[in-house]
Structures are given as C-alpha cells and as structure tokens.
Amino acid sequence: MLEEHRERRKIQREKEEEERRQDETRQAMEDRAIAEERRRILEQHAPLLMGFLPPGVFRDLDELITLPGHVQAQFKRQLRPQDDPDLW
C-alpha cells in the first residue's frame, strides 16, 4: 500500500511539473506576442504622434534602436541635447 501511494505521489509530481513547464512556455509565447505587437504599434503610430507622446513610451534607448531606421530618425531629430534619451 505504501508503494502504491509513493507511485501515485510520483505521478502527481511529474504531472504538476509538466503543467508548470507548459504554463511557462505559454507565458513566454504570450510575452513575445505582446512585445511584437507593442513594437508594431510603436512603429506604425509613434511617428504620427511626434510631440504628443508622454515620457516613458519608450522604455529605454535600446527599445528605440529596435525600430526601423526611418522611425529612429524622426525621434532622434526631436531629441534635444538636454533631453534624457531614456525618457523617450
């Protein structure tokens, strides 16, 4: 009886571990989809909203660099030397 109980617990732990791995995979896929959609929206709409975007739209300068060159150029023209690039 103890052996059966141990076997059931082992199967239950394996099942929980597999569910956890599936949840992590699903979450990673969702995070990538959200990041890609955010990038697409910024690429498409940010140039049209130049001057109206609040600080913090771009998380950091690296995020701006991931956008296509023509979008980067528009934002870099708007930055003044005293501006903190991390605010854009």
PDB file of N, CA, C and O in Angstrom:
ATOM      1  N   MET A   1       0.809  -1.185   0.000  1.00  0.00           N
ATOM      2  CA  MET A   1       0.000   0.000   0.000  1.00  0.00           C
ATOM      3  C   MET A   1       0.869   1.272   0.000  1.00  0.00           C
ATOM      4  O   MET A   1       0.558   2.242  -0.691  1.00  0.00           O
ATOM      5  N   LEU A   2       1.921   1.254   0.756  1.00  0.00           N
ATOM      6  CA  LEU A   2       2.828   2.395   0.773  1.00  0.00           C
ATOM      7  C   LEU A   2       3.466   2.605  -0.591  1.00  0.00           C
ATOM      8  O   LEU A   2       3.634   3.736  -1.048  1.00  0.00           O
ATOM      9  N   GLU A   3       3.812   1.514  -1.222  1.00  0.00           N
ATOM     10  CA  GLU A   3       4.430   1.606  -2.553  1.00  0.00           C
ATOM     11  C   GLU A   3       3.452   2.221  -3.564  1.00  0.00           C
ATOM     12  O   GLU A   3       3.864   3.023  -4.402  1.00  0.00           O
ATOM     13  N   GLU A   4       2.196   1.865  -3.499  1.00  0.00           N
ATOM     14  CA  GLU A   4       1.189   2.446  -4.390  1.00  0.00           C
ATOM     15  C   GLU A   4       1.035   3.946  -4.131  1.00  0.00           C
ATOM     16  O   GLU A   4       0.920   4.745  -5.060  1.00  0.00           O
ATOM     17  N   HIS A   5       1.035   4.298  -2.872  1.00  0.00           N
ATOM     18  CA  HIS A   5       0.913   5.711  -2.504  1.00  0.00           C
ATOM     19  C   HIS A   5       2.116   6.504  -3.040  1.00  0.00           C
ATOM     20  O   HIS A   5       1.943   7.588  -3.598  1.00  0.00           O
ATOM     21  N   ARG A   6       3.309   5.977  -2.875  1.00  0.00           N
ATOM     22  CA  ARG A   6       4.504   6.642  -3.390  1.00  0.00           C
ATOM     23  C   ARG A   6       4.443   6.787  -4.898  1.00  0.00           C
ATOM     24  O   ARG A   6       4.811   7.826  -5.446  1.00  0.00           O
ATOM     25  N   GLU A   7       3.983   5.754  -5.560  1.00  0.00           N
ATOM     26  CA  GLU A   7       3.875   5.797  -7.029  1.00  0.00           C
ATOM     27  C   GLU A   7       2.870   6.860  -7.468  1.00  0.00           C
ATOM     28  O   GLU A   7       3.124   7.598  -8.420  1.00  0.00           O
ATOM     29  N   ARG A   8       1.740   6.941  -6.786  1.00  0.00           N
ATOM     30  CA  ARG A   8       0.736   7.968  -7.115  1.00  0.00           C
ATOM     31  C   ARG A   8       1.301   9.372  -6.884  1.00  0.00           C
ATOM     32  O   ARG A   8       1.082  10.268  -7.699  1.00  0.00           O
ATOM     33  N   ARG A   9       2.023   9.566  -5.781  1.00  0.00           N
ATOM     34  CA  ARG A   9       2.631  10.872  -5.495  1.00  0.00           C
ATOM     35  C   ARG A   9       3.667  11.234  -6.562  1.00  0.00           C
ATOM     36  O   ARG A   9       3.754  12.383  -6.994  1.00  0.00           O
ATOM     37  N   LYS A  10       4.444  10.243  -6.975  1.00  0.00           N
ATOM     38  CA  LYS A  10       5.450  10.477  -8.013  1.00  0.00           C
ATOM     39  C   LYS A  10       4.772  10.888  -9.316  1.00  0.00           C
ATOM     40  O   LYS A  10       5.211  11.833  -9.972  1.00  0.00           O
ATOM     41  N   ILE A  11       3.725  10.200  -9.686  1.00  0.00           N
ATOM     42  CA  ILE A  11       2.984  10.533 -10.914  1.00  0.00           C
ATOM     43  C   ILE A  11       2.381  11.922 -10.791  1.00  0.00           C
ATOM     44  O   ILE A  11       2.405  12.694 -11.750  1.00  0.00           O
ATOM     45  N   GLN A  12       1.840  12.251  -9.623  1.00  0.00           N
ATOM     46  CA  GLN A  12       1.245  13.570  -9.406  1.00  0.00           C
ATOM     47  C   GLN A  12       2.304  14.674  -9.536  1.00  0.00           C
ATOM     48  O   GLN A  12       2.052  15.701 -10.166  1.00  0.00           O
ATOM     49  N   ARG A  13       3.484  14.465  -8.943  1.00  0.00           N
ATOM     50  CA  ARG A  13       4.559  15.458  -9.046  1.00  0.00           C
ATOM     51  C   ARG A  13       5.004  15.636 -10.493  1.00  0.00           C
ATOM     52  O   ARG A  13       5.240  16.761 -10.933  1.00  0.00           O
ATOM     53  N   GLU A  14       5.120  14.546 -11.231  1.00  0.00           N
ATOM     54  CA  GLU A  14       5.503  14.635 -12.640  1.00  0.00           C
ATOM     55  C   GLU A  14       4.458  15.398 -13.439  1.00  0.00           C
ATOM     56  O   GLU A  14       4.791  16.208 -14.304  1.00  0.00           O
ATOM     57  N   LYS A  15       3.203  15.136 -13.144  1.00  0.00           N
ATOM     58  CA  LYS A  15       2.116  15.840 -13.827  1.00  0.00           C
ATOM     59  C   LYS A  15       2.161  17.346 -13.516  1.00  0.00           C
ATOM     60  O   LYS A  15       1.989  18.169 -14.415  1.00  0.00           O
ATOM     61  N   GLU A  16       2.388  17.700 -12.259  1.00  0.00           N
ATOM     62  CA  GLU A  16       2.470  19.103 -11.864  1.00  0.00           C
ATOM     63  C   GLU A  16       3.666  19.785 -12.530  1.00  0.00           C
ATOM     64  O   GLU A  16       3.569  20.935 -12.958  1.00  0.00           O
ATOM     65  N   GLU A  17       4.785  19.078 -12.616  1.00  0.00           N
ATOM     66  CA  GLU A  17       5.974  19.629 -13.263  1.00  0.00           C
ATOM     67  C   GLU A  17       5.718  19.877 -14.752  1.00  0.00           C
ATOM     68  O   GLU A  17       6.123  20.906 -15.294  1.00  0.00           O
ATOM     69  N   GLU A  18       5.054  18.943 -15.399  1.00  0.00           N
ATOM     70  CA  GLU A  18       4.725  19.112 -16.827  1.00  0.00           C
ATOM     71  C   GLU A  18       3.774  20.293 -17.026  1.00  0.00           C
ATOM     72  O   GLU A  18       3.936  21.062 -17.973  1.00  0.00           O
ATOM     73  N   GLU A  19       2.793  20.443 -16.152  1.00  0.00           N
ATOM     74  CA  GLU A  19       1.871  21.576 -16.240  1.00  0.00           C
ATOM     75  C   GLU A  19       2.617  22.895 -16.051  1.00  0.00           C
ATOM     76  O   GLU A  19       2.336  23.877 -16.738  1.00  0.00           O
ATOM     77  N   ARG A  20       3.572  22.913 -15.114  1.00  0.00           N
ATOM     78  CA  ARG A  20       4.364  24.119 -14.880  1.00  0.00           C
ATOM     79  C   ARG A  20       5.181  24.474 -16.119  1.00  0.00           C
ATOM     80  O   ARG A  20       5.266  25.642 -16.497  1.00  0.00           O
ATOM     81  N   ARG A  21       5.781  23.467 -16.749  1.00  0.00           N
ATOM     82  CA  ARG A  21       6.557  23.719 -17.974  1.00  0.00           C
ATOM     83  C   ARG A  21       5.655  24.247 -19.092  1.00  0.00           C
ATOM     84  O   ARG A  21       6.037  25.157 -19.828  1.00  0.00           O
ATOM     85  N   GLN A  22       4.473  23.678 -19.213  1.00  0.00           N
ATOM     86  CA  GLN A  22       3.534  24.153 -20.234  1.00  0.00           C
ATOM     87  C   GLN A  22       3.114  25.589 -19.956  1.00  0.00           C
ATOM     88  O   GLN A  22       3.016  26.395 -20.882  1.00  0.00           O
ATOM     89  N   ASP A  23       2.866  25.918 -18.696  1.00  0.00           N
ATOM     90  CA  ASP A  23       2.491  27.289 -18.340  1.00  0.00           C
ATOM     91  C   ASP A  23       3.621  28.269 -18.662  1.00  0.00           C
ATOM     92  O   ASP A  23       3.370  29.357 -19.179  1.00  0.00           O
ATOM     93  N   GLU A  24       4.855  27.890 -18.359  1.00  0.00           N
ATOM     94  CA  GLU A  24       6.000  28.752 -18.669  1.00  0.00           C
ATOM     95  C   GLU A  24       6.140  28.961 -20.170  1.00  0.00           C
ATOM     96  O   GLU A  24       6.408  30.075 -20.621  1.00  0.00           O
ATOM     97  N   THR A  25       5.962  27.901 -20.940  1.00  0.00           N
ATOM     98  CA  THR A  25       6.044  28.008 -22.394  1.00  0.00           C
ATOM     99  C   THR A  25       4.941  28.908 -22.934  1.00  0.00           C
ATOM    100  O   THR A  25       5.184  29.760 -23.788  1.00  0.00           O
ATOM    101  N   ARG A  26       3.746  28.713 -22.436  1.00  0.00           N
ATOM    102  CA  ARG A  26       2.605  29.525 -22.867  1.00  0.00           C
ATOM    103  C   ARG A  26       2.835  30.993 -22.511  1.00  0.00           C
ATOM    104  O   ARG A  26       2.544  31.879 -23.314  1.00  0.00           O
ATOM    105  N   GLN A  27       3.356  31.253 -21.310  1.00  0.00           N
ATOM    106  CA  GLN A  27       3.617  32.627 -20.876  1.00  0.00           C
ATOM    107  C   GLN A  27       4.701  33.269 -21.733  1.00  0.00           C
ATOM    108  O   GLN A  27       4.589  34.438 -22.103  1.00  0.00           O
ATOM    109  N   ALA A  28       5.737  32.520 -22.048  1.00  0.00           N
ATOM    110  CA  ALA A  28       6.806  33.057 -22.894  1.00  0.00           C
ATOM    111  C   ALA A  28       6.276  33.405 -24.278  1.00  0.00           C
ATOM    112  O   ALA A  28       6.633  34.444 -24.832  1.00  0.00           O
ATOM    113  N   MET A  29       5.436  32.554 -24.839  1.00  0.00           N
ATOM    114  CA  MET A  29       4.855  32.834 -26.155  1.00  0.00           C
ATOM    115  C   MET A  29       3.978  34.080 -26.092  1.00  0.00           C
ATOM    116  O   MET A  29       4.002  34.909 -27.002  1.00  0.00           O
ATOM    117  N   GLU A  30       3.215  34.208 -25.029  1.00  0.00           N
ATOM    118  CA  GLU A  30       2.345  35.379 -24.864  1.00  0.00           C
ATOM    119  C   GLU A  30       3.177  36.650 -24.711  1.00  0.00           C
ATOM    120  O   GLU A  30       2.848  37.679 -25.299  1.00  0.00           O
ATOM    121  N   ASP A  31       4.246  36.586 -23.931  1.00  0.00           N
ATOM    122  CA  ASP A  31       5.125  37.747 -23.755  1.00  0.00           C
ATOM    123  C   ASP A  31       5.747  38.177 -25.077  1.00  0.00           C
ATOM    124  O   ASP A  31       5.839  39.371 -25.362  1.00  0.00           O
ATOM    125  N   ARG A  32       6.178  37.204 -25.889  1.00  0.00           N
ATOM    126  CA  ARG A  32       6.758  37.535 -27.192  1.00  0.00           C
ATOM    127  C   ARG A  32       5.715  38.165 -28.107  1.00  0.00           C
ATOM    128  O   ARG A  32       6.015  39.122 -28.821  1.00  0.00           O
ATOM    129  N   ALA A  33       4.498  37.642 -28.093  1.00  0.00           N
ATOM    130  CA  ALA A  33       3.441  38.194 -28.935  1.00  0.00           C
ATOM    131  C   ALA A  33       3.105  39.623 -28.516  1.00  0.00           C
ATOM    132  O   ALA A  33       2.898  40.486 -29.369  1.00  0.00           O
ATOM    133  N   ILE A  34       3.050  39.874 -27.231  1.00  0.00           N
ATOM    134  CA  ILE A  34       2.755  41.217 -26.736  1.00  0.00           C
ATOM    135  C   ILE A  34       3.873  42.187 -27.112  1.00  0.00           C
ATOM    136  O   ILE A  34       3.605  43.304 -27.555  1.00  0.00           O
ATOM    137  N   ALA A  35       5.120  41.763 -26.936  1.00  0.00           N
ATOM    138  CA  ALA A  35       6.251  42.619 -27.273  1.00  0.00           C
ATOM    139  C   ALA A  35       6.259  42.941 -28.769  1.00  0.00           C
ATOM    140  O   ALA A  35       6.528  44.079 -29.153  1.00  0.00           O
ATOM    141  N   GLU A  36       5.972  41.963 -29.604  1.00  0.00           N
ATOM    142  CA  GLU A  36       5.957  42.185 -31.049  1.00  0.00           C
ATOM    143  C   GLU A  36       4.819  43.135 -31.442  1.00  0.00           C
ATOM    144  O   GLU A  36       5.003  44.009 -32.289  1.00  0.00           O
ATOM    145  N   GLU A  37       3.667  42.967 -30.838  1.00  0.00           N
ATOM    146  CA  GLU A  37       2.540  43.853 -31.136  1.00  0.00           C
ATOM    147  C   GLU A  37       2.829  45.277 -30.664  1.00  0.00           C
ATOM    148  O   GLU A  37       2.495  46.241 -31.352  1.00  0.00           O
ATOM    149  N   ARG A  38       3.445  45.409 -29.498  1.00  0.00           N
ATOM    150  CA  ARG A  38       3.818  46.735 -28.994  1.00  0.00           C
ATOM    151  C   ARG A  38       4.799  47.408 -29.945  1.00  0.00           C
ATOM    152  O   ARG A  38       4.665  48.593 -30.249  1.00  0.00           O
ATOM    153  N   ARG A  39       5.788  46.647 -30.416  1.00  0.00           N
ATOM    154  CA  ARG A  39       6.763  47.185 -31.352  1.00  0.00           C
ATOM    155  C   ARG A  39       6.077  47.617 -32.645  1.00  0.00           C
ATOM    156  O   ARG A  39       6.376  48.681 -33.188  1.00  0.00           O
ATOM    157  N   ARG A  40       5.159  46.788 -33.135  1.00  0.00           N
ATOM    158  CA  ARG A  40       4.441  47.108 -34.367  1.00  0.00           C
ATOM    159  C   ARG A  40       3.611  48.382 -34.204  1.00  0.00           C
ATOM    160  O   ARG A  40       3.596  49.237 -35.089  1.00  0.00           O
ATOM    161  N   ILE A  41       2.934  48.499 -33.090  1.00  0.00           N
ATOM    162  CA  ILE A  41       2.110  49.683 -32.839  1.00  0.00           C
ATOM    163  C   ILE A  41       2.986  50.924 -32.741  1.00  0.00           C
ATOM    164  O   ILE A  41       2.656  51.964 -33.311  1.00  0.00           O
ATOM    165  N   LEU A  42       4.101  50.823 -32.022  1.00  0.00           N
ATOM    166  CA  LEU A  42       5.009  51.971 -31.922  1.00  0.00           C
ATOM    167  C   LEU A  42       5.562  52.350 -33.284  1.00  0.00           C
ATOM    168  O   LEU A  42       5.639  53.531 -33.626  1.00  0.00           O
ATOM    169  N   GLU A  43       5.945  51.352 -34.056  1.00  0.00           N
ATOM    170  CA  GLU A  43       6.497  51.616 -35.388  1.00  0.00           C
ATOM    171  C   GLU A  43       5.473  52.318 -36.276  1.00  0.00           C
ATOM    172  O   GLU A  43       5.810  53.237 -37.023  1.00  0.00           O
ATOM    173  N   GLN A  44       4.244  51.883 -36.186  1.00  0.00           N
ATOM    174  CA  GLN A  44       3.203  52.400 -37.060  1.00  0.00           C
ATOM    175  C   GLN A  44       2.686  53.773 -36.608  1.00  0.00           C
ATOM    176  O   GLN A  44       2.463  54.651 -37.441  1.00  0.00           O
ATOM    177  N   HIS A  45       2.498  53.959 -35.312  1.00  0.00           N
ATOM    178  CA  HIS A  45       1.793  55.154 -34.842  1.00  0.00           C
ATOM    179  C   HIS A  45       2.674  56.210 -34.178  1.00  0.00           C
ATOM    180  O   HIS A  45       2.324  57.391 -34.182  1.00  0.00           O
ATOM    181  N   ALA A  46       3.794  55.812 -33.616  1.00  0.00           N
ATOM    182  CA  ALA A  46       4.626  56.782 -32.906  1.00  0.00           C
ATOM    183  C   ALA A  46       5.084  57.941 -33.785  1.00  0.00           C
ATOM    184  O   ALA A  46       5.057  59.082 -33.323  1.00  0.00           O
ATOM    185  N   PRO A  47       5.504  57.707 -35.034  1.00  0.00           N
ATOM    186  CA  PRO A  47       5.934  58.856 -35.852  1.00  0.00           C
ATOM    187  C   PRO A  47       4.820  59.877 -36.075  1.00  0.00           C
ATOM    188  O   PRO A  47       5.086  61.072 -36.202  1.00  0.00           O
ATOM    189  N   LEU A  48       3.586  59.411 -36.122  1.00  0.00           N
ATOM    190  CA  LEU A  48       2.456  60.320 -36.339  1.00  0.00           C
ATOM    191  C   LEU A  48       2.139  61.136 -35.091  1.00  0.00           C
ATOM    192  O   LEU A  48       1.499  62.185 -35.171  1.00  0.00           O
ATOM    193  N   LEU A  49       2.585  60.654 -33.952  1.00  0.00           N
ATOM    194  CA  LEU A  49       2.272  61.308 -32.684  1.00  0.00           C
ATOM    195  C   LEU A  49       3.461  62.065 -32.107  1.00  0.00           C
ATOM    196  O   LEU A  49       3.475  62.395 -30.921  1.00  0.00           O
ATOM    197  N   MET A  50       4.452  62.339 -32.941  1.00  0.00           N
ATOM    198  CA  MET A  50       5.650  63.047 -32.501  1.00  0.00           C
ATOM    199  C   MET A  50       5.254  64.327 -31.788  1.00  0.00           C
ATOM    200  O   MET A  50       4.470  65.121 -32.308  1.00  0.00           O
ATOM    201  N   GLY A  51       5.789  64.521 -30.614  1.00  0.00           N
ATOM    202  CA  GLY A  51       5.479  65.710 -29.836  1.00  0.00           C
ATOM    203  C   GLY A  51       4.309  65.522 -28.889  1.00  0.00           C
ATOM    204  O   GLY A  51       4.100  66.347 -27.999  1.00  0.00           O
ATOM    205  N   PHE A  52       3.549  64.465 -29.059  1.00  0.00           N
ATOM    206  CA  PHE A  52       2.400  64.216 -28.198  1.00  0.00           C
ATOM    207  C   PHE A  52       2.604  63.025 -27.273  1.00  0.00           C
ATOM    208  O   PHE A  52       1.814  62.799 -26.356  1.00  0.00           O
ATOM    209  N   LEU A  53       3.662  62.268 -27.515  1.00  0.00           N
ATOM    210  CA  LEU A  53       3.903  61.083 -26.696  1.00  0.00           C
ATOM    211  C   LEU A  53       4.483  61.485 -25.337  1.00  0.00           C
ATOM    212  O   LEU A  53       5.425  62.275 -25.275  1.00  0.00           O
ATOM    213  N   PRO A  54       3.934  60.952 -24.270  1.00  0.00           N
ATOM    214  CA  PRO A  54       4.448  61.291 -22.941  1.00  0.00           C
ATOM    215  C   PRO A  54       5.781  60.586 -22.684  1.00  0.00           C
ATOM    216  O   PRO A  54       6.091  59.582 -23.325  1.00  0.00           O
ATOM    217  N   PRO A  55       6.555  61.107 -21.759  1.00  0.00           N
ATOM    218  CA  PRO A  55       7.795  60.423 -21.386  1.00  0.00           C
ATOM    219  C   PRO A  55       7.489  59.005 -20.913  1.00  0.00           C
ATOM    220  O   PRO A  55       6.474  58.768 -20.258  1.00  0.00           O
ATOM    221  N   GLY A  56       8.348  58.091 -21.239  1.00  0.00           N
ATOM    222  CA  GLY A  56       8.186  56.714 -20.798  1.00  0.00           C
ATOM    223  C   GLY A  56       7.558  55.792 -21.820  1.00  0.00           C
ATOM    224  O   GLY A  56       7.434  54.593 -21.570  1.00  0.00           O
ATOM    225  N   VAL A  57       7.155  56.327 -22.981  1.00  0.00           N
ATOM    226  CA  VAL A  57       6.593  55.464 -24.015  1.00  0.00           C
ATOM    227  C   VAL A  57       7.644  54.454 -24.452  1.00  0.00           C
ATOM    228  O   VAL A  57       7.357  53.266 -24.603  1.00  0.00           O
ATOM    229  N   PHE A  58       8.854  54.936 -24.651  1.00  0.00           N
ATOM    230  CA  PHE A  58       9.959  54.031 -24.932  1.00  0.00           C
ATOM    231  C   PHE A  58      10.614  53.705 -23.605  1.00  0.00           C
ATOM    232  O   PHE A  58      10.985  54.604 -22.850  1.00  0.00           O
ATOM    233  N   ARG A  59      10.751  52.448 -23.328  1.00  0.00           N
ATOM    234  CA  ARG A  59      11.310  52.032 -22.042  1.00  0.00           C
ATOM    235  C   ARG A  59      12.750  52.493 -21.882  1.00  0.00           C
ATOM    236  O   ARG A  59      13.169  52.891 -20.795  1.00  0.00           O
ATOM    237  N   ASP A  60      13.498  52.435 -22.970  1.00  0.00           N
ATOM    238  CA  ASP A  60      14.886  52.882 -22.944  1.00  0.00           C
ATOM    239  C   ASP A  60      15.354  53.104 -24.380  1.00  0.00           C
ATOM    240  O   ASP A  60      14.625  52.840 -25.336  1.00  0.00           O
ATOM    241  N   LEU A  61      16.567  53.589 -24.506  1.00  0.00           N
ATOM    242  CA  LEU A  61      17.114  53.874 -25.828  1.00  0.00           C
ATOM    243  C   LEU A  61      17.235  52.598 -26.665  1.00  0.00           C
ATOM    244  O   LEU A  61      17.096  52.643 -27.887  1.00  0.00           O
ATOM    245  N   ASP A  62      17.488  51.479 -26.022  1.00  0.00           N
ATOM    246  CA  ASP A  62      17.587  50.205 -26.747  1.00  0.00           C
ATOM    247  C   ASP A  62      16.277  49.864 -27.451  1.00  0.00           C
ATOM    248  O   ASP A  62      16.294  49.305 -28.548  1.00  0.00           O
ATOM    249  N   GLU A  63      15.156  50.190 -26.843  1.00  0.00           N
ATOM    250  CA  GLU A  63      13.869  49.920 -27.476  1.00  0.00           C
ATOM    251  C   GLU A  63      13.695  50.788 -28.725  1.00  0.00           C
ATOM    252  O   GLU A  63      13.156  50.329 -29.732  1.00  0.00           O
ATOM    253  N   LEU A  64      14.144  52.020 -28.660  1.00  0.00           N
ATOM    254  CA  LEU A  64      14.076  52.901 -29.821  1.00  0.00           C
ATOM    255  C   LEU A  64      14.952  52.361 -30.943  1.00  0.00           C
ATOM    256  O   LEU A  64      14.588  52.436 -32.116  1.00  0.00           O
ATOM    257  N   ILE A  65      16.092  51.824 -30.579  1.00  0.00           N
ATOM    258  CA  ILE A  65      17.024  51.303 -31.583  1.00  0.00           C
ATOM    259  C   ILE A  65      16.446  50.096 -32.312  1.00  0.00           C
ATOM    260  O   ILE A  65      16.839  49.828 -33.447  1.00  0.00           O
ATOM    261  N   THR A  66      15.531  49.366 -31.698  1.00  0.00           N
ATOM    262  CA  THR A  66      14.949  48.192 -32.356  1.00  0.00           C
ATOM    263  C   THR A  66      13.964  48.579 -33.458  1.00  0.00           C
ATOM    264  O   THR A  66      13.599  47.742 -34.284  1.00  0.00           O
ATOM    265  N   LEU A  67      13.539  49.821 -33.476  1.00  0.00           N
ATOM    266  CA  LEU A  67      12.602  50.266 -34.511  1.00  0.00           C
ATOM    267  C   LEU A  67      13.347  50.524 -35.817  1.00  0.00           C
ATOM    268  O   LEU A  67      14.561  50.732 -35.802  1.00  0.00           O
ATOM    269  N   PRO A  68      12.645  50.514 -36.938  1.00  0.00           N
ATOM    270  CA  PRO A  68      13.294  50.774 -38.227  1.00  0.00           C
ATOM    271  C   PRO A  68      13.969  52.154 -38.258  1.00  0.00           C
ATOM    272  O   PRO A  68      13.615  53.054 -37.497  1.00  0.00           O
ATOM    273  N   GLY A  69      14.932  52.288 -39.144  1.00  0.00           N
ATOM    274  CA  GLY A  69      15.741  53.499 -39.232  1.00  0.00           C
ATOM    275  C   GLY A  69      14.947  54.766 -39.429  1.00  0.00           C
ATOM    276  O   GLY A  69      15.257  55.783 -38.807  1.00  0.00           O
ATOM    277  N   HIS A  70      13.920  54.741 -40.285  1.00  0.00           N
ATOM    278  CA  HIS A  70      13.161  55.971 -40.531  1.00  0.00           C
ATOM    279  C   HIS A  70      12.405  56.426 -39.286  1.00  0.00           C
ATOM    280  O   HIS A  70      12.218  57.626 -39.087  1.00  0.00           O
ATOM    281  N   VAL A  71      11.969  55.493 -38.446  1.00  0.00           N
ATOM    282  CA  VAL A  71      11.282  55.852 -37.207  1.00  0.00           C
ATOM    283  C   VAL A  71      12.294  56.412 -36.214  1.00  0.00           C
ATOM    284  O   VAL A  71      12.024  57.410 -35.545  1.00  0.00           O
ATOM    285  N   GLN A  72      13.457  55.775 -36.116  1.00  0.00           N
ATOM    286  CA  GLN A  72      14.510  56.273 -35.235  1.00  0.00           C
ATOM    287  C   GLN A  72      14.900  57.698 -35.609  1.00  0.00           C
ATOM    288  O   GLN A  72      15.058  58.557 -34.742  1.00  0.00           O
ATOM    289  N   ALA A  73      15.053  57.939 -36.905  1.00  0.00           N
ATOM    290  CA  ALA A  73      15.483  59.255 -37.371  1.00  0.00           C
ATOM    291  C   ALA A  73      14.497  60.336 -36.942  1.00  0.00           C
ATOM    292  O   ALA A  73      14.900  61.424 -36.529  1.00  0.00           O
ATOM    293  N   GLN A  74      13.207  60.034 -37.041  1.00  0.00           N
ATOM    294  CA  GLN A  74      12.211  61.033 -36.647  1.00  0.00           C
ATOM    295  C   GLN A  74      12.320  61.364 -35.161  1.00  0.00           C
ATOM    296  O   GLN A  74      12.220  62.530 -34.779  1.00  0.00           O
ATOM    297  N   PHE A  75      12.518  60.369 -34.337  1.00  0.00           N
ATOM    298  CA  PHE A  75      12.606  60.616 -32.907  1.00  0.00           C
ATOM    299  C   PHE A  75      13.915  61.280 -32.526  1.00  0.00           C
ATOM    300  O   PHE A  75      13.937  62.141 -31.647  1.00  0.00           O
ATOM    301  N   LYS A  76      14.990  60.900 -33.162  1.00  0.00           N
ATOM    302  CA  LYS A  76      16.281  61.499 -32.830  1.00  0.00           C
ATOM    303  C   LYS A  76      16.329  62.964 -33.218  1.00  0.00           C
ATOM    304  O   LYS A  76      17.010  63.752 -32.561  1.00  0.00           O
ATOM    305  N   ARG A  77      15.614  63.350 -34.281  1.00  0.00           N
ATOM    306  CA  ARG A  77      15.565  64.766 -34.658  1.00  0.00           C
ATOM    307  C   ARG A  77      14.861  65.593 -33.593  1.00  0.00           C
ATOM    308  O   ARG A  77      15.170  66.770 -33.403  1.00  0.00           O
ATOM    309  N   GLN A  78      13.920  64.976 -32.905  1.00  0.00           N
ATOM    310  CA  GLN A  78      13.149  65.689 -31.886  1.00  0.00           C
ATOM    311  C   GLN A  78      13.885  65.804 -30.556  1.00  0.00           C
ATOM    312  O   GLN A  78      13.565  66.678 -29.750  1.00  0.00           O
ATOM    313  N   LEU A  79      14.867  64.935 -30.314  1.00  0.00           N
ATOM    314  CA  LEU A  79      15.591  64.969 -29.050  1.00  0.00           C
ATOM    315  C   LEU A  79      16.523  66.169 -29.009  1.00  0.00           C
ATOM    316  O   LEU A  79      17.234  66.457 -29.971  1.00  0.00           O
ATOM    317  N   ARG A  80      16.508  66.853 -27.893  1.00  0.00           N
ATOM    318  CA  ARG A  80      17.434  67.954 -27.678  1.00  0.00           C
ATOM    319  C   ARG A  80      18.582  67.430 -26.825  1.00  0.00           C
ATOM    320  O   ARG A  80      18.416  66.429 -26.128  1.00  0.00           O
ATOM    321  N   PRO A  81      19.725  68.071 -26.862  1.00  0.00           N
ATOM    322  CA  PRO A  81      20.864  67.574 -26.078  1.00  0.00           C
ATOM    323  C   PRO A  81      20.564  67.431 -24.585  1.00  0.00           C
ATOM    324  O   PRO A  81      21.107  66.542 -23.930  1.00  0.00           O
ATOM    325  N   GLN A  82      19.713  68.291 -24.046  1.00  0.00           N
ATOM    326  CA  GLN A  82      19.418  68.209 -22.621  1.00  0.00           C
ATOM    327  C   GLN A  82      18.403  67.118 -22.294  1.00  0.00           C
ATOM    328  O   GLN A  82      18.216  66.771 -21.128  1.00  0.00           O
ATOM    329  N   ASP A  83      17.750  66.580 -23.319  1.00  0.00           N
ATOM    330  CA  ASP A  83      16.778  65.514 -23.076  1.00  0.00           C
ATOM    331  C   ASP A  83      17.484  64.228 -22.659  1.00  0.00           C
ATOM    332  O   ASP A  83      18.561  63.899 -23.157  1.00  0.00           O
ATOM    333  N   ASP A  84      16.872  63.534 -21.763  1.00  0.00           N
ATOM    334  CA  ASP A  84      17.381  62.234 -21.366  1.00  0.00           C
ATOM    335  C   ASP A  84      16.810  61.206 -22.340  1.00  0.00           C
ATOM    336  O   ASP A  84      15.591  61.041 -22.388  1.00  0.00           O
ATOM    337  N   PRO A  85      17.636  60.510 -23.114  1.00  0.00           N
ATOM    338  CA  PRO A  85      17.115  59.553 -24.089  1.00  0.00           C
ATOM    339  C   PRO A  85      16.285  58.454 -23.463  1.00  0.00           C
ATOM    340  O   PRO A  85      15.432  57.869 -24.131  1.00  0.00           O
ATOM    341  N   ASP A  86      16.516  58.162 -22.200  1.00  0.00           N
ATOM    342  CA  ASP A  86      15.741  57.099 -21.555  1.00  0.00           C
ATOM    343  C   ASP A  86      14.292  57.514 -21.314  1.00  0.00           C
ATOM    344  O   ASP A  86      13.458  56.670 -20.989  1.00  0.00           O
ATOM    345  N   LEU A  87      13.988  58.770 -21.465  1.00  0.00           N
ATOM    346  CA  LEU A  87      12.601  59.218 -21.314  1.00  0.00           C
ATOM    347  C   LEU A  87      11.800  58.995 -22.577  1.00  0.00           C
ATOM    348  O   LEU A  87      10.571  59.041 -22.539  1.00  0.00           O
ATOM    349  N   TRP A  88      12.461  58.754 -23.694  1.00  0.00           N
ATOM    350  CA  TRP A  88      11.768  58.559 -24.953  1.00  0.00           C
ATOM    351  C   TRP A  88      11.727  57.099 -25.256  1.00  0.00           C
ATOM    352  O   TRP A  88      11.183  56.697 -26.284  1.00  0.00           O
TER     353      TRP A  88
END
